[in-house]
Amino acid sequence: MALTPEHVRDALSTVEDPELHQDLVSLGMVKDVVVDGKDVSIVVELTTPACPLKDKIGGDVEAAVRSKAAELDEEIGEVKIDFTADVRKANERVRDADNPLPKVKNIVAVGAGKGGVGKSTVAVSLAVGLARHGAAVGLLDGDIYGPSLTTMLGLDQIQPMMAGEMLLPFEVHGIKAMTIGRLVSPDSALIWRGPMAHGAFSQLATQTEWGELDYLIVDLPPGTGDVPLTLGQLLPLTGAVIVCTPQKVAVDDAVRAARMFQQLGVDVLGIVENMSYFIGDDGKEYDIFGRGGAEAMAERLGLPFLGGVPINTALRENCDTGNPLANFAGDDGLARNLDDLCRNLAAQISIAAATGGSAKPTMTIS
């Protein structure tokens, strides 16, 4: 069987970038493949013209192509590899390309350096809070391995629906939402390698009928793995919000998450300190985790501090029962904290729009 460009691309999907640990095809580094008789020409785009691993990548590419040819029992001649370089960061390239979600004005990632810091709680609160102020808001559960939105939004009894090949988002609490948690068995363990998570996230993001939105909030899995990288290479992000608790171990990981977004070319819109303190029955405030750690980190990194959220039983109960709107109606202190986060985030998005060319949302928070 004759070797085709499709065979070559299939072979290159087995070649990993030695630093990013994802295959060249998924990373978008394979720019052209030409099969001319027995000769093969490939254009590979590097992130830097002085890549120290260029020779290794070239050797791996040629070995993969020749292995594929042998598998097809096909003789090939020269394998020519031309390296180009695009020095723009990943998300800068995405913003200069065609937008896969042209009706969405601002896309905001909510990430964390480690799990258990309340990232999903903050993402849900931001989405619902912005919608309460008149914005059209979508919320995408990007935590492919541990989706939380089914519980937090009370989606258990709502069946997923499709229109043609597009998923219809769940419309609850004034927002549009999508989570893989409603597309698989609730007790399933999603044991997926990186490329599978990459594909699942891409489908959820681009094959959901979001319609026109002022904001799409994306709740990411913790850490600096495949899904945040995929997001930075897929969607034109307005910026990212980093959530952490005050203690040093959480702050250290949050710094890594902030640096990851910056390396992708994504502005960090601000830091949120969750579980900032606890108010006892006696009315006294207790700094269980060392209040102020995230705010100090934000100041040290020159990043905006969006605010702190205390440990609050009502917040936990409302999220466990899928009623996030109650967080804005019951405890005055809690509602005020969450509203402050939303106002501060909206302000930072407006600044990003004015300085970075992102579209401003057609709404005003007062």
N, C-alpha and C positions, 0 to 999 in steps of 0.2 A: 504493500500500500504506500503510495507516494506521501511524503511528508508535506503537511500543509501549515500555514500560519497558525491555524487553530491548534494543531498538534504541538507547535513550538510554544504557544502561550500556555498550553496545558503543562508542558514540561517546566516552564519557568514558574508556574504556581507552586513548584516544589522547592524553589530556591529562596532561601531566607536572606534578608538583609542582616548581616552579622551584628549590627548594633540595635536595630529596632525589633528583631526577632519576629518579623512577619514576612510573608512571601512577596516577591517583587510585583506580582500582578495585583494583589490586594492593595499594596501601597501605591499603585498607580505609576510605578517607575518604568514600566515597559511601554515605551511611546510608539514603537513601530516594529513590525516584523515583516520581512520580505523573503520569500523563498524563490530563488531564481535558478531553475534547473536543480543542480545538486548543491548549490551554495545558499547559505542562510545569512541574512543581514539583520541585526537587531540593534535598536536604539534604546539605551537605558539612561534614564534621567536620574542623576544623583542630587543629593541635597547640598552638596558643596563641590566645587571643582577640584579641590585638593583632598578628596576623600582618601584616607590612608588604606582603606580596604578595597580599593577599586580593583586591584589585581586578583584578590580572592573572589570578589563578585564575578569578575570576568571568567575566571577558571570554573567557578560553580555553574555559571550560565552555559558555557561550552560543554561541560560534562553532562549537564541535564539534557541538552539538545541531542548530543550524540547518543545518550542512553535511550532517548525516545526513538531516535532513528533505528537503533539496533532492535528495539522492541517491535518496530514495524517491518523489520528485515529490509531496511532501505539504506543504500549507501549515500553518504553526503560528502561534500568536498569541504570548502572553507566555511568556517563559522566566524563571521566578522561582527565584532561588537563595537559600536560607537557610543561613547559616553558623553552625555551633555550634562548640564547642571542648571538647576533653578535655585537661586539662593534665597528666594522668598520662603518664609516659614509656611508650614502646612496650611493653616487656616487663612493665611494671606492669599495663597493660591486659590483656595476655595472661594473666597470673596470676590476674586477677579474673574471667576468662571460663571457659567450659567447656574442660577440658583434653583435647586430641585424643589424648593418650597417658596415660589415667588409671591404667594399671598400672605406670607408670614413676615411681619415687619421686623421683629426682634426675637432672636433665639438666645436663651440664657441657660447655660449649664449650671447645675447645682452639684458640686462635688465635695469630696472629703478625702483626707489622706488615710483615714482608718475607719473601720466600721463601728457602729454603736454610738455615734455622736449625735444622732437625730437628724441626719441629712434629709431623709424622706419627709420627716415631720416639717422641716423648714421649707422644703420644696412645695409640699401641699399647701402650707400656710401662705406662701408667697403667691401661688397661683390663685387660690380662693380669695385672698386679700386684694390682689390687683383687680380681680373680676368684680368685687364688691364696689370698687371705685369707678366702675364703668368701662373697663377694658374688656376686649374680647381675648380670652386666654385659653391656651391649650396646655395640657400637662402630659408629658411622655415619660413613662416608666422605663428608663434605660437600664435599670438594674436587672439585667437578663438572668443572673444567677439567683437573685433573691428579691423578686418583685414584691412590693409592699402595697401598691395602690389598690388592689382588690379589697383589702381590709380597710385601709385608711379612707377610701371613698365609698365604702359600702356597696361594692359592685357584685357581690356574691349571687344575687338573684337576677342580674341583668344579663341577657344573652348577647353575645357578640353578633354583629350583623355586617353584611357586605353589600356593596353596590358595584356590580361587575367584578373587577379585580381589586377594588379598593375596600379597605376596612373602614367602617363607619365608627367614629369615636363615641365613647359613652358620654352622654351629656348629663352631668350631675353637678349640683352645688354651684351652678352658674358657670361652669367651665366645660371644656371638651377634654377627654382623657383617653389614653390608650395604654394598656399594659399586657405583657405576654402572660401575666398571671390569670387572665380570663380566656386565654387561647389554648392552655394546656390543663391537664388534670391538676387540681389544687395541691395534691400530695406528691406530684412528680418532682424528682430531683433532677435539675437541669445540668447534667454532667456533660458539658460541651467544651471542646477545645476552642482556641482563639478564633479560627476562621468561621466556626459555626456561630459563635456569639456575634462576630462581625456581621455575618449575613442576616441573623435574626434582628439585630438592632437596625440595620439599614432598611430592612423591609418594614419594620414598625414605623420608622421615621418617615419614609418616603411613600409608603403605600397606605397611609391613613388619610382619609379625606378631611383634612383640617379646616378647609375653607379659609376665609379671611380672619387673620388673628393679629392683634397688637403684640402679643407676647406668646411664645412657646417656651415653657419651662421644661427642662430636661433633667430628670432625677437620675444621676449616674450611679453606678456601683462604686464602692469605696476603692481607693488606691489609684494607681497610675498604669492600669493595664490596657487590654485590647479595646474596650468600649469607649473610654475617653479618647483614645487615639483615633478610632474610627469616626467618632463625632467630629473631631477636629479636621478630619480629611473629607468629611461628607457634607456638612452644613455650614453656612456662613454665620458664625457665632457673633453676636453682639458682645458677649463677654461671659464671664463665669463668676459664680458666688462660691466661696469656700466656707464650709461649716466645720467648726471644731469645738471641743470643750476646753476649759481653761488650763488643764494640767499640761505639763511640759511634754509628756509622751505624745499627746494628741496634737499639740502645737507643732512639734517637730515634724510629724507626718503631714500636717496641713501645709507647712512650708514647702514640702516636696510636691504636693498637689498644685500649689500656686506656681512653682517653678515649671511643672509640666505644662500647664496652660500657657505660660509665657513662652516656653520653647516651641509650642505649636503656633504661636502668633495670636493668642487669644488674650484680650485684656481681662484682668481680674477686677471685676466691678466692686468687690468688697468682701469683707470677712464677717461672719456671724458667729457669735459666741453662744452656743446652746448649753443648757444646764449651768448657766452662769452662777447661780446661787439658789438657795432654798429659803423660803419664808415659812417659819414654823408656826404652830398654833398660837404661840405667844407674840406673833408679829415680828419677831426678830429675824434678821437676815443672816443665814449661815453660808459661808463660802466653802462649800464641801470640796470642790475641786480646785480652789485657788483662783477666785474671781479675778478677771482682768488679763489673763494670759493671752487670750486671742486679740484683745485690743492692743496690748503691748506689741504683739507680733505684727499686727497691721501697721502700727506706727513705725516699727523697725524696717519693714519692707516698703514703706511708702505707699500703702494701700488704704483705701477707705474702710472705715469700720462702720458696718451697717447697724449694729446694735446687739444687745444681749437678750436672751430669753431665759427666765429662771426655770428651775424644776417646778412643775405645776401638775398636780394630780388631775385637774380638769382637762389639761392639754392631752395627757396620756389617755384618759377615759374617752374623750371625744374622738381621738384618732383610732382607738381600738374598736369603737362602735360605728365608725364610718360616718361621723357627723362633724366635719371640720368647721362648718359654719358656726357651730356653737362656741368655738373658741373666740369668736368676735362678738359674742352676745352676752356671755355670762360674766366671768370675772373681769372687772374693769381694768385691773392691772395687766392681765394677760392680753386682752383686746388692744390695749394701748401699746404694749410691747410689739405685738405682731403688726399693727398698723404702722408703727414707726419703721419697722423693717421694710414694709412695702413702699412707704413714701421715700425712704432713703434709697432703695433700689431703683425706683422710678426716676429719681433725681440723677443717679449715676448713669442710667441708660440715656437720659436726655443729654448729659454731658458727652457720652460716647457718640451719640448721634450728631451732636454739633461739631465734634472734633474729628470723628472718624468716618463720616459719610453714611452712617446707618440711618434708616428711615425712622422718623419719630412716630410714636404712637399717637393716634387721633383721640386723645383723652387727656383730661386734666385731673390731678389729684389735689384736693383742697382740704 
